[in-house]
Amino acid sequence: MSPDGQSLFSDPRDEAAVMAAWASFLSGDERPAEALRALVDASWQRCLSAQVDPRARGGPQPLSDGELFLLRERQRELLEASAPVMACAHDFLAETGTLMALADTHCTILSTEGDLPAIDSAETIHLMPGVTWSEVICGTNAIGTALAVGQPVQIHSAEHFCEGIKRWTCSATVLRHPLDGEIVGVLDASGLSRTYSRQTLALVVTAASRIESRLAASEMERRYRLLEHAMGRLSGSDGVVLFDRRGNPIKANEHAALAIDAAGGHIDLASGRRMPEFAARPHGRQWAHGTLPPWVRHEWLEPMVVKGEHLGTLLVVPPAFGRRGASVAAPRIDAASDAFAGIITADPGLRDAVAKARQLTRTRTPVLLLGETGVGKEEFARGIHGSSGGAYVALNCGGLSRELLASELFGYADGAFTGARKGGMIGKIEAADGGTLFLDEIGEMPMDMQPNLLRVLEQGEIYRLGENAPRRVNFRLVAATHRDLRQEIAAGRFRMDLFYRIAVTSLRIPPLRERQGDIELLARHFLERFRQAHGQGPADIAPDALQALRSYPWPGNVRELRNLIEGAVLLCEGPSVTRDHLPREFLESLEVAGPGFESPAETVSMAEGEEVLIRRAISASDGNLTLAARRLQIAKSTLYAKMHRYGLSR
């Protein structure tokens, strides 16, 4: 059955009744016969309205060789994606009496493969490359009707509208672009009536899925090259949005939403909905007058051309451009209501990250927070949520089994599995409806669960485990990870399409070892906080203790510093925290590591920095993993897991 309840399949047993219905229909009786499927009846009605000749013997004359060559050049991408499938059709359809045809969105056949006698027979009705088989030209047929209804169809024998093709049976489905759902072509399998099989339609749908998968891989590879080419242009004070060649926004910097709003425009960066007006122009043509939104100036658009291929478009909106050309004043921040007031820093890099995050509170754009464990990613997530309304719901994707993570994220229905709570349970996504969902450690999400999250983000609906009815959701996503997701993609552990969906805007939070000036500031802040919380403790930190704190690489970042200061407050009975009040393991790590135990300045990613720190800790501990884990302030089981990931040994 189709989504609207119509049958996708024909029934050859009713052929005589269908022929009688056809004759009655042509004589003027337009009432649908009982033997006629609703799908076919609706198609015949369209054929009648289009004045299709019911006595036609086949398709029209094919295009000339030159015209067909130019058409195939324009459809090169579709032909390349379908080439392996069509090559397989040449082999597996041999001696079956069936051929496979690929057509464009005008139902013009681009190529055919399959059984050679079937291809020869098809040429007698012009079912061949260069011929257009739309409903308005050839009447009811699988290629034209599939495109007309946008779903898989099977048309058998007498169900065809035109007399000359009623001895044929055909099955077809539309090909949709996997990133935005636009129809890009039609795939058909046809043969003489005696070759009819219901399984033919399943074969066509499976083959179409393979073609769509190849289209997706090709498009994601183009996007990757586009991002590599354009990443350097996303910095600065301009509002910048990067569109792929089809007009889908795939990346925006932190200034984009405010700059576009100031210019009087709107782009839904959160949904990533396609905007054809920003698509790449064919053959390098400029945007014609009237084709762009009225708020966009032509000089703001820059084609992204890589090795002669137009991969996308960069929209650069100047920051000083307002609705009337006036500059936009920076918004005033009320310190009392500032959601980021709890982030204590004097570091320019972290202050810049806070400023960018504060701008993002005014949008619903997905944000990816990048930073090592303990740097304060959740504080940023809460700040971005701010006072935007709705619930703030957080879930850590690490440390949960696949089954538990799925139930926590999507919820489940009553009786979905053994041990399920009576009445079911709402998932974190539903709980965040109207608010913000924070997914920490998203890089730990199992690979087979990532398509489910991607579907939620693209379609705005979820299915609870054990339910078939979708539930609409609307939430703002903030994700965080300590991993380099590009390396995870290259290693096959993270989906590229999900990465582009969650990383519309990204913020890097620098680790504490890169913010030497913040170590004393944070230490004194935590000292005062825990003095008040416990009603006792020292009022100062001695110089020798401060020097020790500055010399430590802080693999656990702010969280580790906070825990260390709290322990010192509880143990210190004097007026100041001295070096002697610091934990023995902490001091031992300083003594063993010496002055060389510093953050690796040469590393280019967070993952590499973590790997180097682990290597040094193991080396400094002479292979004693218990001591190495203690120096790194992580559990021994966590150290084993990280060693396995990075391929390290004792």
HELIX and SHEET records of a PDB file:
HELIX    1   1 PRO A   12  ASP A   14  5                                   3    
HELIX    2   2 GLU A   15  LEU A   26  1                                  12    
HELIX    3   3 ALA A   38  SER A   49  1                                  12    
HELIX    4   4 ASP A   65  ARG A   74  1                                  10    
HELIX    5   5 ARG A   76  PHE A   92  1                                  17    
HELIX    6   6 LEU A  116  GLU A  123  1                                   8    
HELIX    7   7 GLU A  135  CYS A  138  1                                   4    
HELIX    8   8 ALA A  142  VAL A  149  1                                   8    
HELIX    9   9 SER A  157  GLU A  159  5                                   3    
HELIX   10  10 GLU A  163  ILE A  165  5                                   3    
HELIX   11  11 SER A  193  THR A  195  5                                   3    
HELIX   12  12 GLN A  199  ALA A  230  1                                  32    
HELIX   13  13 MET A  231  ARG A  233  5                                   3    
HELIX   14  14 ALA A  256  ALA A  262  1                                   7    
HELIX   15  15 PRO A  276  PHE A  278  5                                   3    
HELIX   16  16 PRO A  282  GLY A  284  5                                   3    
HELIX   17  17 HIS A  298  TRP A  300  5                                   3    
HELIX   18  18 ALA A  335  SER A  337  5                                   3    
HELIX   19  19 PRO A  348  LEU A  360  1                                  13    
HELIX   20  20 LYS A  377  HIS A  385  1                                   9    
HELIX   21  21 ARG A  402  PHE A  410  1                                   9    
HELIX   22  22 LYS A  428  ALA A  431  1                                   4    
HELIX   23  23 ILE A  442  GLU A  444  5                                   3    
HELIX   24  24 MET A  447  MET A  449  5                                   3    
HELIX   25  25 GLN A  450  GLN A  459  1                                  10    
HELIX   26  26 LEU A  485  ALA A  490  1                                   6    
HELIX   27  27 MET A  496  ILE A  502  1                                   7    
HELIX   28  28 LEU A  512  GLU A  514  5                                   3    
HELIX   29  29 GLN A  516  HIS A  534  1                                  19    
HELIX   30  30 PRO A  543  SER A  551  1                                   9    
HELIX   31  31 ASN A  557  LEU A  571  1                                  15    
HELIX   32  32 ARG A  579  HIS A  581  5                                   3    
HELIX   33  33 ARG A  584  ALA A  593  1                                  10    
HELIX   34  34 GLY A  594  GLY A  596  5                                   3    
HELIX   35  35 MET A  606  ALA A  620  1                                  15    
HELIX   36  36 LEU A  625  LEU A  632  1                                   8    
HELIX   37  37 LYS A  636  TYR A  646  1                                  11    
SHEET    1   A 5 ILE A 109  GLY A 114  0                                        
SHEET    2   A 5 THR A  98  ALA A 103 -1                                        
SHEET    3   A 5 ILE A 183  LEU A 192 -1                                        
SHEET    4   A 5 TRP A 168  ARG A 176 -1                                        
SHEET    5   A 5 VAL A 153  HIS A 156 -1                                        
SHEET    1   B 4 PRO A 249  ALA A 252  0                                        
SHEET    2   B 4 GLY A 239  ASP A 244 -1                                        
SHEET    3   B 4 GLU A 309  VAL A 317 -1                                        
SHEET    4   B 4 LEU A 301  VAL A 306 -1                                        
SHEET    1   C 5 TYR A 392  ASN A 396  0                                        
SHEET    2   C 5 THR A 436  ASP A 440  1                                        
SHEET    3   C 5 ARG A 476  THR A 481  1                                        
SHEET    4   C 5 VAL A 367  LEU A 370  1                                        
SHEET    5   C 5 THR A 505  ARG A 508  1                                        
SHEET    1   D 2 GLY A 411  TYR A 412  0                                        
SHEET    2   D 2 MET A 425  ILE A 426 -1                                        
SHEET    1   E 2 GLU A 461  ILE A 462  0                                        
SHEET    2   E 2 ARG A 471  ARG A 472 -1                                        
SHEET    1   F 2 ASP A 540  ILE A 541  0                                        
SHEET    2   F 2 SER A 576  VAL A 577  1                                        
END                                                                             
